[in-house]
Amino acid sequence: MKTNFSLKNYSTFGVDAFCKNLYLPRSCAELVQILSTLDKTREKHKVIGNGSNILFYKKCKKTTIVCTRKMAKRITFKNGFVTFSASCTMADAFAYCLQKGLSGFEKLALIPGTIGGAVVGNAGCDGDEIFDRLVSIKVYHNSKVFTMKKEEVSRSYRDTFFKANPSYTILSAKFSLPECDKKALLSTFIFSREKRQEKQPFGKCGGSTFKNFSSVPAGKLIEKCALKGRRIGGACISFKHANFIINDKNASSKDIVRLIDLCKKSVKKKFNMTLKEEIEIF
Ligand SMILES: Cc1cc2nc3c(=O)[nH]c(=O)nc-3n(C[C@H](O)[C@H](O)[C@H](O)COP(=O)(O)OP(=O)(O)OC[C@H]3O[C@@H](n4cnc5c(N)ncnc54)[C@H](O)[C@@H]3O)c2cc1C
């Protein structure tokens, strides 16, 4: 366990925010043991994966963080179902599927998160969502480990039951993945990658800052407020895609939060629409 530890390398924003304690379990059994102890001692804690959808700000200072990133990655294939441990990345899942000729992760492969984080946020790309081929999820809750069927988990666009119930920890997820020609998988992946490279900026960020509206992408509204390139401290709104806030000059969390507020106020004033964060500020 590390105490008063900087989370700079534990979030893709790369900001220098500190947490109370940091645990890095190496296995699922160790994770369950840590969570069980933290529950018993009523220690405030939060489980994270790759930190690609989270901006560490104030709450983290008083919270013990449990990061699954260093946990052993397990992939099992049984009775036609594939189970990935929570620590597997989307890229790990796609690499496995490509090798086996299974479809389901070719559009999700470049989402830079873990299976655990993706399930919590119902991550998706190009019309595919992680829940599409999900069958069930193994969870830890209140010192018990059990399975939840997909149907038991309410979900919507970039949102699930787990987001509102952070006391549930995802341990693994089971998928039903249809067989598919490997060349077709690869070409879908390459097409998706090209689209991403064309549209999205590089740099330290949390992906899309705000959720899109069904009628209009959030980035378009921000762009129409003439906010592309707007800078506060070390952070700026990307020129390439206005829904991305980039930490390009050693930004603080506060710089990013101030840009988020600026986007929300400007879009509200100009369009009377309320932007909702896709990233979590913690
Ligand atoms: C460049 C870039 C591009 C992106 N593109 C996309 C995209 O195309 N589509 C998309 O949907 N997202 C995208 N994202 C956002 C992000 O990658 C996804 O939301 C991803 O699924 C988050 O996974 P994570 O492991 O990083 O989760 P984290 O950021 O670590 O955590 C996210 C939430 O999940 C919780 N959590 C994580 N693991 C567990 C667990 N095992 N049990 C319980 N709770 C857990 C955390 O507490 C937190 O609330 C992008 C991000 C970046 C930086």
The ligand as an SDF file (V2000), in Angstrom:
LIG
                    3D

 53 58  0  0  0  0  0  0  0  0999 V2000
   -8.1710    8.9510  -25.7630 C   0  0  0  0  0  0  0  0  0  0  0  0
   -9.4170    8.3590  -25.1600 C   0  0  0  0  0  0  0  0  0  0  0  0
  -10.3940    7.8520  -26.0010 C   0  0  0  0  0  0  0  0  0  0  0  0
  -11.5770    7.2920  -25.4640 C   0  0  0  0  0  0  0  0  0  0  0  0
  -12.5130    6.7950  -26.3190 N   0  0  0  0  0  0  0  0  0  0  0  0
  -13.6560    6.2550  -25.8110 C   0  0  0  0  0  0  0  0  0  0  0  0
  -14.6570    5.6980  -26.6770 C   0  0  0  0  0  0  0  0  0  0  0  0
  -14.5220    5.6600  -27.8900 O   0  0  0  0  0  0  0  0  0  0  0  0
  -15.7780    5.1880  -26.0990 N   0  0  0  0  0  0  0  0  0  0  0  0
  -15.9810    5.1740  -24.7460 C   0  0  0  0  0  0  0  0  0  0  0  0
  -17.0210    4.6940  -24.2790 O   0  0  0  0  0  0  0  0  0  0  0  0
  -15.0430    5.6940  -23.9050 N   0  0  0  0  0  0  0  0  0  0  0  0
  -13.8910    6.2260  -24.3950 C   0  0  0  0  0  0  0  0  0  0  0  0
  -12.9470    6.7360  -23.5330 N   0  0  0  0  0  0  0  0  0  0  0  0
  -13.2110    6.7720  -22.0810 C   0  0  0  0  0  0  0  0  0  0  0  0
  -12.6550    5.5380  -21.3240 C   0  0  0  0  0  0  0  0  0  0  0  0
  -11.5680    4.9490  -21.9840 O   0  0  0  0  0  0  0  0  0  0  0  0
  -13.7410    4.4850  -21.1090 C   0  0  0  0  0  0  0  0  0  0  0  0
  -14.8110    5.0320  -20.3620 O   0  0  0  0  0  0  0  0  0  0  0  0
  -13.2080    3.2400  -20.3820 C   0  0  0  0  0  0  0  0  0  0  0  0
  -14.1630    2.2240  -20.4550 O   0  0  0  0  0  0  0  0  0  0  0  0
  -12.8400    3.4920  -18.9220 C   0  0  0  0  0  0  0  0  0  0  0  0
  -12.1610    2.3400  -18.4330 O   0  0  0  0  0  0  0  0  0  0  0  0
  -11.0620    2.4830  -17.2780 P   0  0  0  0  0  0  0  0  0  0  0  0
  -10.5620    1.1460  -16.9260 O   0  0  0  0  0  0  0  0  0  0  0  0
  -10.0280    3.4780  -17.6920 O   0  0  0  0  0  0  0  0  0  0  0  0
  -11.9720    3.0680  -16.1120 O   0  0  0  0  0  0  0  0  0  0  0  0
  -11.5560    4.1710  -15.0210 P   0  0  0  0  0  0  0  0  0  0  0  0
  -11.4170    5.4930  -15.7100 O   0  0  0  0  0  0  0  0  0  0  0  0
  -10.4370    3.6890  -14.2170 O   0  0  0  0  0  0  0  0  0  0  0  0
  -12.8850    4.1910  -14.1480 O   0  0  0  0  0  0  0  0  0  0  0  0
  -14.1000    4.6290  -14.6970 C   0  0  0  0  0  0  0  0  0  0  0  0
  -15.2270    4.3330  -13.6910 C   0  0  0  0  0  0  0  0  0  0  0  0
  -15.3550    2.9290  -13.5560 O   0  0  0  0  0  0  0  0  0  0  0  0
  -15.1130    2.5260  -12.1990 C   0  0  0  0  0  0  0  0  0  0  0  0
  -14.3810    1.2520  -12.2540 N   0  0  0  0  0  0  0  0  0  0  0  0
  -13.2760    0.9460  -12.9740 C   0  0  0  0  0  0  0  0  0  0  0  0
  -12.9580   -0.3520  -12.8250 N   0  0  0  0  0  0  0  0  0  0  0  0
  -13.8770   -0.8870  -11.9920 C   0  0  0  0  0  0  0  0  0  0  0  0
  -14.1090   -2.1930  -11.4580 C   0  0  0  0  0  0  0  0  0  0  0  0
  -13.3210   -3.2270  -11.7520 N   0  0  0  0  0  0  0  0  0  0  0  0
  -15.1690   -2.3610  -10.6320 N   0  0  0  0  0  0  0  0  0  0  0  0
  -15.9870   -1.3310  -10.3300 C   0  0  0  0  0  0  0  0  0  0  0  0
  -15.8160   -0.0680  -10.7860 N   0  0  0  0  0  0  0  0  0  0  0  0
  -14.7900    0.1410  -11.6150 C   0  0  0  0  0  0  0  0  0  0  0  0
  -14.3210    3.6610  -11.5600 C   0  0  0  0  0  0  0  0  0  0  0  0
  -14.5530    3.7430  -10.1810 O   0  0  0  0  0  0  0  0  0  0  0  0
  -14.9090    4.8650  -12.2990 C   0  0  0  0  0  0  0  0  0  0  0  0
  -16.1190    5.2430  -11.7070 O   0  0  0  0  0  0  0  0  0  0  0  0
  -11.7600    7.2730  -24.0580 C   0  0  0  0  0  0  0  0  0  0  0  0
  -10.7500    7.7800  -23.2120 C   0  0  0  0  0  0  0  0  0  0  0  0
   -9.5930    8.3050  -23.7540 C   0  0  0  0  0  0  0  0  0  0  0  0
   -8.5350    8.8270  -22.8250 C   0  0  0  0  0  0  0  0  0  0  0  0
  1  2  1  0
  2  3  1  0
  2 52  2  0
  3  4  2  0
  4  5  1  0
  4 50  1  0
  5  6  2  0
  6  7  1  0
  6 13  1  0
  7  8  2  0
  7  9  1  0
  9 10  1  0
 10 11  2  0
 10 12  1  0
 12 13  2  0
 13 14  1  0
 14 15  1  0
 14 50  1  0
 15 16  1  0
 16 17  1  0
 16 18  1  0
 18 19  1  0
 18 20  1  0
 20 21  1  0
 20 22  1  0
 22 23  1  0
 23 24  1  0
 24 25  2  0
 24 26  1  0
 24 27  1  0
 27 28  1  0
 28 29  2  0
 28 30  1  0
 28 31  1  0
 31 32  1  0
 32 33  1  0
 33 34  1  0
 33 48  1  0
 34 35  1  0
 35 36  1  0
 35 46  1  0
 36 37  1  0
 36 45  1  0
 37 38  2  0
 38 39  1  0
 39 40  1  0
 39 45  2  0
 40 41  1  0
 40 42  2  0
 42 43  1  0
 43 44  2  0
 44 45  1  0
 46 47  1  0
 46 48  1  0
 48 49  1  0
 50 51  2  0
 51 52  1  0
 52 53  1  0
M  END
$$$$
